[in-house]
Structures are given as C-alpha cells and as structure tokens.
Amino acid sequence: MSILVTGGAGYIGSHACVELLNEGHEVIVVDNFSNSHRESLRRVEEITGQTVKTYQLNLISKEELEVVFEENIIESVIHFAGLKAVGESVEEPLWYYANNVIGTVILCDVMKKYNVKNLVFSSSATVYGTPDQVPISEEALLTATNPYGRTKLMIEEILKDVYQSDPDWSIALLRYFNPIGAHKSGRIGESPNGIPNNLLPYISQVAVGKLERLNVFGNDYPTKDGTGVRDYIHVVDLAIGHLRAIEKIRSTTGIEAYNLGTGSGYSVFEMIEAFEIASDKKVPYSILKRRSGDVAVCYANPTKAFEQLGWTAERGIHQMCQDTWKWQKNNPFGYEEDPIFITRPKTPALKSAADLFVPSSN
C-alpha cells in the first residue's frame, strides 16, 4: 500500500518523500509543478535509490485525481499541495481560495469515495494570526491576517467537519513554524521562484551573490537586538514529523493539531550571524521600516507533538545554516530545470472560481 503525497515536488514535500522512502514506504506524488520543480523528484530518486511514481495534475481536476486512486492502492495521504505566498494571496485571493480550499475539498471527496480516511494536512502557524502570548500552544486563539492564512484556517475547519460527519477519519493538522535548511547531501533544498519570501533563502542568495543585499524590516522591536524573533525548524526535522504523524493516524481515529517547531526563537540579526559563520561570507543588509502585520516574537510550544507523536526537533541553528549553505553553494540558481507554470488569468478578468484553472497536460 502507498502513501500519496500531494505537492511532493515542493520544498517540504520532497524532503518528506526522502524520509518516507528511507523508512520503506511506497510513495506516489501528485503535483502540478506550478511552484515546484521536476528536478527535485529526480534527485529524491538519486538520494534514495528508489523510484517515485508521479502524476502531473491539479487537485481541482477530480477526474484526473480519481485515476490516481483507481491505479494505486493508497492507504494514507500527506497533503502539501497549495499556493503559499502571503503577498500574492493578498493580490489574488480568489486564486488562493479556489486552489487551496476547493482543491482540498475535492481531494477529501475522492478520498472518501475510495475509502481512504487517513490524512496528514500541511497547515501553518499563520492560523494563530498575531499571538497574544508565546510560546504558542495548540489551544491558542485561531485567527488569520491574510488570505493565505485564512485558507489554512478554513481547511482546518473543513477537516474538523469531515471528521464530525464520519468518525472513521483520522487526521493530523501539522502547524509549521519557519522551515529552513536542506538535505545533508546538498542535492535538494528550497528553490523559490523569483525573489524569496522568507528570510533564510534570501540570506543565502545574498551570500552566493545572486542578490545584492538583505532587507531587514524593522530594528526597533522590543527584542534583544530590535529585530523580529521567529522559530526556525530544519526541514528534515519537519519531514520526520510527518512520518510520526503517519504512524499516529494509522493507529487511531480523530483529528488533532500539532505544532512543529523547536520551542525557541532567533532574531534576524542572530540568523545573519549564524549564516555568516556557516558560509564564511559577509551578508550586507539594509534596515527598512517594519512591515505591516509583522509581530515582534513568535515561537512554538511543541510539547504536544513530543508527548503524542514522540517527535522533537533535533537539528540546531548552525546545522540549519550549514545545510542551507551547502545547498545554495552547490546550486546557486536552484534547480537546473525551469519551473513549469500553470497559466491563469488575472483576478479582475474572472467570472467564477472555475476560471482560475486550465486543464493540466500529462
């Protein structure tokens, strides 16, 4: 029996595939390659010495998705697929709601049809919005400050309703904090399209000479050095968290949320310093004003994941930076293969959410 990984060619998905294959699982990947790279899966196969059966399709295409379930015996699903840029979600909310929310609804409908009721969902700490206190536990107030975060929160609520309607479902909601790092081989890592949205890939691209300097948004926060503090987690630790979640949902029913983070935070300046040590490169930066919506401090309380999943983050900040630099140094422009984009009209031209999608071609 196989584990279906939606969005398996992406940054976190590809690392999860490596860990799944190394633990002896059969893996099937569904990806439309709109913000991921085919080359990542080839390298997953290179690292593991195993093949990954892959389907190129959009989750919105129910008929194509049903073919995957018809042709394979699937036991569980890890659902990574989704658009993830906060800024883009503000500019094109309909595209995000249609892709992330409707795509998940269709996935669950197909899973129900084929009696596959084990699901690990890739959620996000963005569901906590602006936290009232840190560390953040799973019992914290849920809110969201942008369309991307709201899609994650909506999906969590939908999945709770799915379980309430059928208690045979077993669902884990994994709320990530800030994934960074890369596989120790340096063969797979984060390869963002265009200017990076996140701190560490931006730092690494400055260090490798692809970008001129880092923009630091605010140095007047009430923190130790004035810059924002975040909980950074190594992507391999995060991937292993999905394996522990798979083990959990196989042995029980219900729906539970788990924070995946380290339980501690690092400031922007601390991250710059750690990366400069790891790379032996100077990272020039400019101080800009704060961005609207950014909070001073955000980090996880990961106790529940430790107690119920037997999972804890093991890799520290220096290894995160070392692995990121190895990846970036060996792949200064990311993957050699250009990303395949799915053409879509701009939001003002839309007549309905269905207009956001074009059929994928295999």
Secondary structure, 3 states (H helix, E strand, C coil): CEEEEECCCCHHHHHHHHHHHHCCCEEEEEECCCCCCHHHHHHHHHHHCCCCEEEECCCCCHHHHHHHHHHCCEEEEEECCCCCCHHHHHHCHHHHHHHHHHHHHHHHHHHHHCCCCEEEEEEEHHHECCCCCCCECCCCCCECCCHHHHHHHHHHHHHHHHHHHCCCCEEEEEEECEEECCCCCCCCCCCCCCCCCCHHHHHHHHHCCCCCCEEEECCCCCCCCCCCEECEEEHHHHHHHHHHHHHHHHCCCEEEEEEECCCCCEEHHHHHHHHHHHHCCCCCEEEECCCCCCCCEECECCHHHHHHHCCCCCCCHHHHHHHHHHHHHHCCCCCCCCCCCCCCCCHHHCCCHHHHCCCCCC
